């Protein structure tokens, strides 16, 4: 693997993947006044697509 790739992905992430790991955990904090507004926010397709985009981008770039 090229040094640039190791630098971008990170030695720790590569070691973790090589040991059979690689699971992704994503924590999101939403400050809201009530649960209903959170449910309404998360039910929006646009918001769901944005969460999915961020997740896959982070996974593909070795951020998580």
Secondary structure, DSSP 8 states (H G I E B T S, - for coil): --HHHHHHH-HHHHHHHHTT------------S-HHHHHHHHT-HHHHHHHHHHHHHHHHTT--
